[in-house]
Amino acid sequence: MPIGDAARVHRYCRGDVAIAREDGETQVRFRVGDIRNGLGMDHYDDAITICQVLDTQKFREQARVEFLGKSGPQQGWDTVYRFRVL
């Protein structure tokens, strides 16, 4: 069974958090367009899916991060999320 887009975004971003944690980083930053490119997503509404994932408490708990802020458009390719690595 193919993995859904939201699950792919979760896994991809948790992987980036794990790398940051291993490298001793205290914060991680995600630009929605970079996630889209990294996953090879190509639908117009992919930005909405990515933002919805990053906005969830589920992502924050599973990735063990604390939300610090979001800048740029509400749900667009240039939206940037910042999290503290716990």
C-alpha positions in Angstrom: 0.0 0.0 0.0 1.5 3.4 -1.0 2.2 5.8 1.8 0.1 9.0 1.9 1.5 12.4 1.3 1.0 13.5 5.0 2.8 10.4 6.2 5.7 11.1 3.7 6.0 14.7 5.0 6.0 13.5 8.6 8.7 10.9 7.9 10.8 13.3 5.9 10.7 16.1 8.5 11.3 13.8 11.4 14.4 12.6 9.5 15.7 16.1 9.3 15.0 16.7 13.0 16.9 13.5 13.8 19.9 14.6 11.8 19.8 18.1 13.5 19.6 16.3 16.9 22.6 14.1 16.1 24.6 17.1 14.9 23.9 18.9 18.2 21.6 21.5 16.7 19.2 23.2 19.0 16.8 24.5 16.3 15.5 23.3 13.0 14.0 25.3 10.1 11.7 24.0 7.4 10.8 26.0 4.2 7.7 24.4 2.7 9.1 24.6 -0.9 12.2 22.8 0.1 10.2 19.9 1.6 8.1 19.8 -1.6 11.3 19.6 -3.7 12.9 17.0 -1.4 9.9 14.8 -1.7 9.3 15.3 -5.4 5.8 16.5 -4.9 4.2 18.2 -7.8 0.6 19.2 -7.0 -0.5 22.8 -6.5 -2.1 22.1 -3.1 1.0 20.2 -1.7 1.9 23.4 0.3 -1.4 23.0 2.2 -0.6 19.4 3.1 2.9 20.2 4.2 1.7 23.2 6.4 -1.1 21.1 7.9 1.5 18.4 8.9 3.9 21.0 10.4 1.0 22.7 12.3 -0.1 19.5 14.1 0.7 18.6 17.7 1.2 15.0 16.5 4.2 16.1 14.4 5.6 18.1 17.3 5.3 15.2 19.7 6.6 12.5 17.4 9.6 14.7 16.2 10.2 15.9 19.8 10.2 19.6 18.8 8.8 22.8 20.2 7.2 25.3 17.8 9.0 28.6 17.8 7.3 30.4 14.9 6.2 30.6 11.3 7.0 33.3 8.8 6.0 34.1 5.2 2.6 33.3 3.7 0.1 31.3 5.8 0.3 28.3 3.6 2.7 28.7 0.7 6.0 27.6 -0.8 7.9 30.3 1.1 6.3 29.6 4.4 9.1 28.9 7.0 8.6 27.0 10.2 11.1 27.1 13.1 11.2 24.5 15.9 13.4 24.0 19.0 14.9 20.5 19.1 14.1 18.9 22.4 
